[in-house]
Amino acid sequence: MKIRTTKPSDNKFYIRKANGGYSTCIKGKPTDPKANVLSNCVGYACGRFNEIIGKMKYPELNCNAENFIERAKSIGLKISNKPVLGGIMVWQKGSLSGNDGVGHVAVVERIDNDNQIYTSESSYGGRAFYNVTRKNSNGRWGAGSAYKFRGCIINPAIKEETKYFTGTYIVNVKKDSILNVRTEPSTKGKIKTYKQLTANARLQNKKLGNEKANGYLKGVVCTVTKVNSNWGLTASGWICLDHCKKK
């Protein structure tokens, strides 16, 4: 999915049905002239969730933000206890049935690691659109103490796939095989020779039986500092993480 980093404009997912759009959400406050369900976290989250799907399949996501979990379950959607790509994060404020707040919702645009995500959001009475880098240092994914993170509504348009993070990996290719190290995160990248590997990588390969291996042997330990899909950047170059295991 393509990450949204700009405010929607003249996009029917963010315009009320009464005005020619797809949404059944209330008007935002202040009302954006090019997307009149904004400013409002509910109108935005409903629009973005369905925009990712490609059609307004779940217009029923138009209730108070903190009640999105129950509404989602009632229309057949599944819930995760942690953020998932393309999903709607749901926070409760105070009690679910009280008059102490209506909570908040946000859409997960990117997952950086187990403790950091990037979201797109809107706020009733506030900004029509904004992005946030959220960390889970307080157990509430950056929300204030009055809020409780309830879960994340899974977007059925996003296929579940293995997600890799930065950190330490062990090469797990078949015995006598070599994991290619490339100049870019793709099989189009040039394969590096043993002379282009770091001294540490060559030393590990030597201990594993082949100092002049043009890549990493099974058992090589490396640190991944950047991830691009299923590719990880190590000190020697890019490797396919499908052939590694996290240490």
PLY file of the C-alpha trace (Angstrom):
ply
format ascii 1.0
element vertex 247
property float x
property float y
property float z
element edge 246
property int vertex1
property int vertex2
end_header
0.00 0.00 0.00
1.11 3.57 -0.65
1.67 5.63 2.50
-0.54 8.71 2.83
1.42 11.78 3.86
-0.86 14.49 2.51
-4.40 15.61 3.31
-7.10 14.12 1.05
-8.70 16.59 -1.34
-11.74 16.06 -3.59
-11.56 12.37 -2.65
-14.98 10.71 -2.30
-13.85 8.51 0.60
-13.61 11.69 2.68
-16.77 13.41 1.41
-20.26 12.80 2.78
-22.86 11.00 0.65
-25.09 14.07 0.82
-22.37 15.97 -1.00
-21.57 13.38 -3.66
-19.10 11.25 -1.71
-19.12 7.79 -0.13
-19.01 8.57 3.59
-21.83 8.34 6.13
-19.76 10.07 8.82
-20.68 13.45 10.28
-19.13 16.69 9.09
-15.78 17.53 10.56
-15.02 20.52 12.74
-13.63 22.72 11.40
-15.12 21.45 8.13
-12.58 21.02 5.35
-14.04 22.33 2.05
-12.32 19.61 0.00
-12.98 16.72 2.41
-15.95 17.55 4.59
-15.74 14.62 7.04
-12.55 16.31 8.25
-11.50 17.48 10.78
-12.54 14.31 12.62
-10.60 11.17 13.47
-13.66 8.97 12.76
-14.35 10.37 9.31
-10.70 10.16 8.43
-10.14 6.60 9.71
-13.27 5.30 7.99
-12.25 6.96 4.73
-8.64 5.85 4.83
-9.45 2.25 5.84
-11.84 1.91 2.91
-9.58 3.84 0.55
-6.88 1.20 1.14
-9.45 -1.48 0.28
-10.40 0.41 -2.88
-14.12 0.77 -2.25
-16.41 1.90 0.56
-16.94 -1.61 1.90
-17.29 -0.70 5.58
-19.21 2.60 5.84
-20.50 1.42 9.23
-17.23 2.55 10.81
-18.88 5.84 11.69
-19.53 5.55 15.44
-17.65 7.11 18.38
-13.95 6.36 18.01
-13.61 4.31 21.20
-16.48 2.02 20.08
-14.83 1.06 16.78
-13.82 -2.35 18.17
-17.40 -3.44 18.81
-18.63 -1.98 15.52
-15.84 -3.71 13.59
-16.61 -7.09 15.13
-20.32 -6.67 14.33
-19.53 -6.33 10.60
-17.10 -9.24 10.46
-13.73 -7.54 10.87
-10.96 -9.02 13.01
-8.97 -7.35 15.77
-5.27 -7.50 16.59
-3.79 -6.63 19.99
-0.97 -4.73 18.26
-0.77 -2.30 15.32
-1.02 -3.85 11.85
-0.36 -2.25 8.49
-3.43 -0.49 7.08
-5.38 -1.12 10.27
-7.27 1.27 12.52
-5.81 1.77 16.00
-8.45 2.39 18.66
-8.08 4.25 21.95
-10.65 4.51 24.72
-10.91 7.63 26.83
-12.40 7.10 30.28
-15.28 4.61 30.31
-16.88 3.31 27.11
-20.37 4.31 28.14
-19.66 7.53 30.02
-19.56 11.18 29.01
-15.82 11.45 29.63
-14.62 11.43 26.03
-15.12 9.55 22.79
-11.60 8.20 22.30
-9.43 8.36 19.21
-8.64 6.35 16.08
-5.68 6.43 13.69
-4.54 4.46 10.66
-1.23 2.58 10.56
0.73 3.64 7.48
4.07 2.03 8.28
5.57 -0.30 10.89
9.19 0.57 11.65
9.81 -2.02 14.35
8.12 -3.67 17.33
8.09 -0.38 19.20
7.60 2.26 16.52
4.94 2.95 13.89
3.94 5.77 11.55
0.27 6.79 11.40
-2.08 9.14 9.58
-4.74 10.90 11.64
-7.27 13.71 12.03
-8.76 15.38 15.11
-12.24 16.80 15.70
-11.83 20.46 16.55
-8.19 20.27 15.49
-6.13 19.50 12.42
-7.74 17.97 9.34
-4.73 15.72 8.66
-1.37 14.88 10.19
1.17 12.07 10.44
2.60 10.83 13.71
5.56 8.63 14.60
4.25 6.69 17.60
6.33 4.69 20.05
4.97 2.26 22.62
7.15 3.37 25.53
4.08 4.04 27.73
1.93 1.06 26.66
-0.52 3.44 24.98
1.40 4.04 21.77
2.13 7.62 22.71
-1.39 8.59 23.82
-1.90 10.50 27.08
-2.65 8.93 30.44
-6.41 9.44 29.99
-6.37 7.03 27.04
-6.20 3.23 26.82
-5.14 1.39 23.67
-7.86 -1.18 22.89
-6.49 -2.85 19.76
-6.21 -2.50 16.01
-8.83 -3.37 13.38
-7.22 -5.56 10.71
-7.59 -4.31 7.15
-8.61 -7.29 4.97
-6.97 -5.72 1.92
-3.50 -6.09 3.44
-2.10 -9.59 3.10
-0.43 -10.90 6.21
3.26 -11.28 5.55
6.43 -11.78 7.50
7.65 -8.45 8.80
11.35 -7.93 9.35
12.97 -5.44 11.68
16.45 -4.11 12.29
18.67 -6.09 14.65
20.95 -9.11 14.69
20.39 -12.01 12.28
22.00 -15.39 11.67
22.33 -16.61 8.08
20.27 -19.77 7.67
20.94 -20.99 4.12
21.41 -24.67 3.31
24.75 -26.26 4.11
27.37 -25.49 1.43
25.17 -22.69 0.08
26.02 -18.97 0.05
23.75 -16.01 0.78
24.44 -13.34 -1.83
25.29 -9.85 -0.64
24.07 -7.23 -3.09
24.55 -3.54 -3.85
20.81 -2.78 -3.59
17.70 -4.37 -2.00
16.71 -6.39 -5.05
17.92 -9.33 -7.11
18.83 -6.66 -9.67
21.61 -5.53 -7.34
25.12 -6.64 -8.22
26.49 -9.53 -6.16
29.54 -8.56 -4.13
32.73 -10.60 -4.19
34.53 -11.78 -1.07
36.95 -8.87 -1.44
34.04 -6.45 -1.03
32.85 -8.01 2.23
33.91 -6.54 5.56
36.88 -8.00 7.40
34.51 -9.33 10.05
32.40 -11.16 7.44
35.48 -12.70 5.83
36.74 -13.79 9.24
33.43 -15.46 10.05
33.43 -17.18 6.64
36.99 -18.39 7.30
35.95 -19.95 10.60
33.03 -21.59 8.80
35.33 -23.10 6.19
35.59 -20.75 3.22
37.29 -17.39 3.60
36.83 -16.58 -0.10
33.08 -17.16 -0.23
31.38 -14.51 -2.36
28.68 -13.92 0.24
27.66 -15.09 3.71
27.91 -18.74 4.72
25.40 -20.51 6.95
26.00 -19.35 10.53
27.35 -15.87 9.77
26.03 -13.34 12.28
25.28 -9.86 10.96
23.62 -6.66 12.10
20.80 -5.26 9.96
20.57 -1.48 10.22
17.87 -0.84 7.63
14.98 -2.89 6.23
13.35 -2.64 2.81
10.56 -5.22 2.50
12.34 -8.58 2.93
15.81 -7.12 2.40
18.19 -6.03 5.14
21.22 -3.74 4.95
24.33 -5.13 6.64
27.84 -3.69 6.86
28.78 -5.56 3.66
25.61 -4.85 1.70
22.01 -5.97 1.21
20.87 -9.53 1.98
17.53 -11.32 1.62
16.17 -11.84 5.15
14.02 -14.77 4.03
17.19 -16.82 4.39
18.03 -15.61 7.90
16.65 -15.95 11.39
16.46 -13.24 14.05
18.87 -13.74 16.92
0 1
1 2
2 3
3 4
4 5
5 6
6 7
7 8
8 9
9 10
10 11
11 12
12 13
13 14
14 15
15 16
16 17
17 18
18 19
19 20
20 21
21 22
22 23
23 24
24 25
25 26
26 27
27 28
28 29
29 30
30 31
31 32
32 33
33 34
34 35
35 36
36 37
37 38
38 39
39 40
40 41
41 42
42 43
43 44
44 45
45 46
46 47
47 48
48 49
49 50
50 51
51 52
52 53
53 54
54 55
55 56
56 57
57 58
58 59
59 60
60 61
61 62
62 63
63 64
64 65
65 66
66 67
67 68
68 69
69 70
70 71
71 72
72 73
73 74
74 75
75 76
76 77
77 78
78 79
79 80
80 81
81 82
82 83
83 84
84 85
85 86
86 87
87 88
88 89
89 90
90 91
91 92
92 93
93 94
94 95
95 96
96 97
97 98
98 99
99 100
100 101
101 102
102 103
103 104
104 105
105 106
106 107
107 108
108 109
109 110
110 111
111 112
112 113
113 114
114 115
115 116
116 117
117 118
118 119
119 120
120 121
121 122
122 123
123 124
124 125
125 126
126 127
127 128
128 129
129 130
130 131
131 132
132 133
133 134
134 135
135 136
136 137
137 138
138 139
139 140
140 141
141 142
142 143
143 144
144 145
145 146
146 147
147 148
148 149
149 150
150 151
151 152
152 153
153 154
154 155
155 156
156 157
157 158
158 159
159 160
160 161
161 162
162 163
163 164
164 165
165 166
166 167
167 168
168 169
169 170
170 171
171 172
172 173
173 174
174 175
175 176
176 177
177 178
178 179
179 180
180 181
181 182
182 183
183 184
184 185
185 186
186 187
187 188
188 189
189 190
190 191
191 192
192 193
193 194
194 195
195 196
196 197
197 198
198 199
199 200
200 201
201 202
202 203
203 204
204 205
205 206
206 207
207 208
208 209
209 210
210 211
211 212
212 213
213 214
214 215
215 216
216 217
217 218
218 219
219 220
220 221
221 222
222 223
223 224
224 225
225 226
226 227
227 228
228 229
229 230
230 231
231 232
232 233
233 234
234 235
235 236
236 237
237 238
238 239
239 240
240 241
241 242
242 243
243 244
244 245
245 246
